[in-house]
Amino acid sequence: MFPYRRIVFPVDFSQANLAIVPFVSDLVRHFQAELHLIHACAPEIFYAAEFGWQIAADTPATQEIEKAQLERLQAFARERFPGIEVETTCQSGHAATVIEAVVRSRGADLIMLPTHGHTLFRRLLLGSITTRLIHDLSCSVWTACHMDQSDAATHIPYRRILCAVEPGMDNAHVVKAAEGMALAYGAAVSLVSAIEWPTSDPAVDPGNYWDRIRTSAEEQLAAFRQSLPMAATANLVYGPIARVLREEATRQSADLLIVGRGDAQSPLSGMLSNLYSIVREAPCPVLSV
């Protein structure tokens, strides 16, 4: 997956979408990667009242919509990515379905997209595509929330990378991604493990349990820190994962937060279960691998 050679950027022409164009352009140029823009447009829908369901059909009207939107996407590519060879795809269908099909057929290394979710309700309405892609796709996913076009000057190029190491999980690929990005950008790396009290079971001795978790996390951080080819800092933070990672990223003025989500997006992964909150709360872009 790394270095990134094939980058997919879904385009919906929204302000949030436009805000991350500089980040996409930077990564494409930095890694001399191929760039593929995708736009999903709504198909023509027919409602069958007698059966109570809807169907989408490939009609001349739908084909005209696709053609017009493809021309708009190509104009967007010329305007926003001058000097970069861009492939464009415009298809009818649900955005997540269209994106997944292209990512899998082209063997993409990285998908870059904003998320609009600020609350649970807004996430269900506007962030569901990001949530589905993070969960379903095996490639790396770069996401950003609360970004506007002025943020590019703050976070590009990446100078401070914060790498979240999940206690007790396989984190080698996460640290490797942080190492690769740091070497590519000449950035500083900081490792962090967030420890949240996992149980309210009164039968669990909090002192012994906490000590074992803390000792294991410290040993894991020390081993990863020693394995890196550059100097790195390592810290333990305590509390709700999304909140303390946000606080640590803010404290360190991080330009990029790198987190894992498990090789198979297992529901047992604590980081995956918190990932959507991490993305929404992070003060900088989040790369999940």
Buried (B, 14 or more C-beta within 10 A) or exposed (E): BBBBBBBBBBBBEEEBBBBBBBBBBBBBEBBEBBBBBBBBBEBBEEEEEEEEEEEBEEEEEBEEBBEEBBEBBBEBBEEBBEEBEBBBBBBBBBBBEBBBBBBEEBEBBBBBBBBBBBEEEEBEEBBBBBBBBBBEBEBBBBBBBBBEEEBBEEBBEBBBBBBBBBBEBEBEBBBBBBBBBBBBBEBBBBBBBBBBEEEEEEEEEEEEBBEEBBEBBBEBBEEBBEEBEEEBEBBBBEEBBBBBBBBBBEEBEBBBBBBBBBEEBEEEBBBBBBBBBBBBBBBBBBBBB
